[in-house]
Structures are given as C-alpha cells and as structure tokens.
C-alpha cells in the first residue's frame, strides 16, 4: 500500500507540473497520453471498480496506446460504489453530488485537494480572472475587489459540494474580500444582502465577481424583479448547473439576458461554468476572454472550453466508441486531475466536440438529472 | 342514461362482454385475432413472437366472480368515463375498457397515437357479438363536469390532463412504475426445496413480456443470502433470458433504450459481475450502496441482500413507483415486503404480468 501511496503522490506531482507548464504556455515534460495512461494503469491496479471494468471490457490500459482507448467509468458508478485508489482513511475530501430522488449521492473521494485546487485556479484564471497576477507570484492586487458568492461559506470539516469548495477557492485567491450570501446549505442566498453588497461595490466603484449555481441566480433574480443592481465596470458573473427540483427552469438565453440586465454587465461578462462532482477540472465559456481581446477557442455562450489537461469527446451512445469531431453524442471526459478516481468518466450529457470546445446539447432523454439538478424522475416505463 | 341506471349486475355483464370480445383478439384463428397479429408488430416494435405471447398469455380473457366483484367496486361510478391509453402495453386496453364500462354507461377511448390497433379491434368485436356495450373512439378529450378521466401513461401526461380538465372532472391517473423480484434464501437453497433453475425460468418470462416496458415488469431482483447465491441466480437468469431470446426475440429498441443499455452495462461492469447477453444485460451488485434501476429492454439488476430489511432500505426512495413485487414463495417476509410499497401487487414469479382482473393493474393509492 505504501508503494501505491508513493506512486499516487508522484502522479499527482506530475499532473500539477503538467498544469503549471500548460498555464505558462510551456511545452509539457510529457504528453497528455503518456501521463494519462500512467494514471489509468495505476487505477486499473488500485481502484477495484476500475479493475472490474477493464476486466469486463477486456481492455487494460497497459495495452493501450492512447487515453482514448481506455474504458470510461459512468457517472452513475460513483453513486453505487467507491471509486478510489486510496483507502477511506486517506480521504482528504469527499465531494458529493446533489441529493437525488434515487437515494444515495455520488461520491468523489480525494486523497489530496492540491491537484484539484491547482486545476481549478489555473482554468478559473484563464476564463474569469486573467487580470490577476500569475500563479506563484506575490499578488499586489487581486482580480476583483469583492467576491459575492451565492453559496455558503465552507465550513470545517470540508463541505461536500465541489462547487462550494471551488467558489471558496476563487474568493480566497482572486478577491480581496468575500461574502457568502447563503447562510446554510439548506437555504437560498439572501436577495437583500445581495442588494446591499452590490450597492457597496457600486459606491466604491470596484469590480466584483458574483458566483453561484444557476438555480440560485434564478431565485435572487425572481426576488429582485426588475430592480437593477448595476455593478461597476469590470464586474463579472460565474454561474453553473441546472434547475430541476431547485427552482423553476429558465431557458439559458433568458437567464443570460436577465443576469446581464440586473447586474448591469455585458452578456460577455456572464460566464457559464461546466463541471461535475466526478471531475477535478472544469470547463468555461470563453466570452469574457473574447470581450477583453484575449484568445479563446470559442466566444459563444453554450460552448465550453476544456483546459489542456482535460480532453472531451462525444461518443456513440450505443457502442460508446468515439465519434468524429463535430458529431453529436454523449460526452466522455478524460481528466488528468482525476488521479485518485477515474481518469475517464462517461456522462449521459449530450454534446458536440471540436478541438477543446464542447457544445452542450442537453441531457440524454430519459437519463436521471445530475449535477446541481435534482432528479425528479427515474428511469421507468409507463404502464 | 345516468350512472345510477347501472345496477351492479348490469356493470358485471358489461365487463363480461368486454372479456368475451377480448377472447376473439386472443384467438389466432379469429379474423380479428389475425388482424391484431398483423398490425401490432409495426405499431409496437415488439417481435411477432412477442405479440403472440402477449395476446395468448397476457390479454385478459377470463375473470373469477370474486375478482369481477372487486373490479366493479373499484371502478367507481360516473355518467361518462374518458380513457386515455398508453402505447407501452397494448393489451392494457381490455382492462382499461372493462373498468370504464363498469363505471359508466358512456365511455370514450383515446388510443395512443403510437398504437391505435387494439382498441378499434376490441370495439369491432363488441359490435359483431351484438353486445349493447359500446365505446366511442376519439382523438379528442373533452370531459364535462362529473365525468371521470382514466389516464394511463407518463407522469407528465397525467399532470397535463389534470391541469386542463375543468373543475368537477375527476382524473384517475395510473402513472409509471416498475416491478421488483424478491427471491428468498430458501428458494435458492438446494438442500431444502429450492430450485434455482425454476425460479430463474419464471422470472425470465416476467421480464420478456412487452420487452419490459410495462409498469409490472421486473427490473430489479433482490436475492437473499450469501453473495454466491446472487451470483448463481444471475447466471441462471442470464441463461434463461438467452433461451427466451431464441423463443421470443426481443423487438427493436428505441434510440433512448439503446443509449441507456450501453450506459447501464458499462456501469454494472464497474460494480460487479455482469452477464452481457445477446439482447439482455444482467448486472449484479453484491454490496449495494444504492439502487440502480436498469433501462427497459430485458435488463435486470440482481442485488444481493442479507435480509428483507436491506431491500426496504434500498427501495425506500422508489417505494411510490413500485407497482408489483414478485415473490419466489409465500413466506413470512411477504408482509414486510408489502408494507414497503402499499398498493403494490404481490404476485408469484412467472405471473407478475398476469395480475387478477380485479381493478386497475396499478393499485397505488387505491388500497
């Protein structure tokens, strides 16, 4: 087991080096496939669920020549069994999916949060906080003055929402001060507090970032009605996830327009994030970068850009084989950040991939809603 | 004529007329039976052998006096009943119409747009046998205050119809659900009376009916005992399903069903043994943390449990969706299982898709 621990720690270090090099624009010391296959081989040996899957599929990573060839663990498996190379006693954090009507929540145990943090901060900086100083330097200024989070403050021991963890991380690294408008995980953000914080930012003229789940934005926007909050120039919004069971559903274009109008920011400053509990890396819309004249593979809302340490491919929904770029299928994620669990994760989300971009096409009909969306219906036939 | 004009005896006669008409559809030599067999494969996606199985084994063609009395009581009473049918289990039209004619002198049936074969044939049979029992086929739904609407289908369909009906209209929704199997430790214990092959054989017939699209169809099998018992049962069930595939081939899957099958197979391969058959997948969870309900299309999730309490814990989030529990043998556990899902039918294995004609198939909310 000690050998496993050391090997795992070495893989974590290599991934963090990969992220560092990618962020600096340097050539990485090893290729995505080299590093990814080493991670997959480690998992095939030490993650019992992955060992079973590779055995059933008769496809061991030791025989693969690219990450694309290794089997992916479906997200549902994270709900049904432990997906981890390390023992529960080594858990540094366990991120859990939102509650669903299906019972148990999906769990993603991490033996260290260092790799997750490195990945989240690097790509958050790329999409939202590129005006912050580079990683590793002493910040003389933050990206924004204030982070307004429509989430609860993270408590010790670690809260189990990966979104809350990431928001806390961003608030600490990219803002000088932060406020958390959700008093507890069981309540919703206080619109009155949001009004007061926005007014203070407007008065001071300092840019802010407002972050939260999409359903939380719907809640506060509904409460505020047509009241404008008019945030200072340079302010930006980050939102993520769905609505089911948490608030009324709102079309993405309507939510985008309402957020921009209420907060007084251009629509390009409203940036969607795509992430899931079972992954360690996130994807973002490149709209804010494009608006600021920075390069991005996509400047469209609804199209998410993956970081260099993650690959996404649409696969055939019958065979789970990769599809050519541009063809719609269900999304498979290959995330180097997932050292502890499953490098390749198969979702039921539909999308179309091209290069490092993913256009989301909605959830697979009939599949249980996941992520921040509560499942309201299970897979059941009708009488 | 209003509802009070229907005496109990009259209601029972009306139900018996419907059953008599159904017998013609079940008969492969009858012209109406032949018409049904000709048209249903294309309308349902089921194989010809599956249609034959459904018509000959699952269509209601008889009723006991006691069940008839229960059906009439449960049917309620109204001046007019509107029946909105689902496409998934085409034979359901007989029970649905039987309930409606027992409840009201006037019945309007709206068949599913995907399967509009059997309701017209049933009406033809009623006309040709000279019965005074009739129903109107209509694509429209326009209930008046006082009418009852019996809706069979998805939750969204039921909710939509409820929202559109004016005050005074009673909507009885029969929504989606699924069946589960409970195999007791004794049933698999070869030292006692257990017969593994027989149990698996019976469950396989419950699964293949309607390609598992019915609300009674078993999707999960709980096997009590050591892990080896669950593994042996799963293996035996997979073999039985392969035999069924040769006798009653599965029909075409929808795109959604194919996608869900691929994801289910990949998921169960990560959690335990998996038997990947010609058309079926039998997954096994030996150490269950949560429930996984496989998609329709002849797939079964076998779950090892130490005792019935495990089953209660795992099914708790789904208890309102359970319409039927198939049991391997009468046992003291049945009562606790029944308490798990009030309204779910408790039926012997092999008969899960042949419930008595004593009311709606779905009795949730009625008992």
Interface residues (C-beta under 8 A of the other chain):
Chain A: X49 X50 X52 X53 X56 X57 X71 X72 X73 X74 X76 X77 X79 X80 X81 X83 X101 X102 X103 X104 X317 X318 X319 X320 X330 X346 X348 X364 X365 X366 X367 X377 X378 X379 X380 X381 X382 X383
Chain B: X86 X88 X89 X92 X152 X153 X154 X155 X174 X175 X176 X177 X178 X212 X213 X214 X215 X216 X217 X255 X256 X258 X259 X260 X261 X262 X263 X266 X267 X269 X270 X271 X272 X274 X276 X285 X287 X288 X289 X290 X291 X292 X293 X294 X295 X296 X314 X316 X317 X318 X321 X323 X361 X362
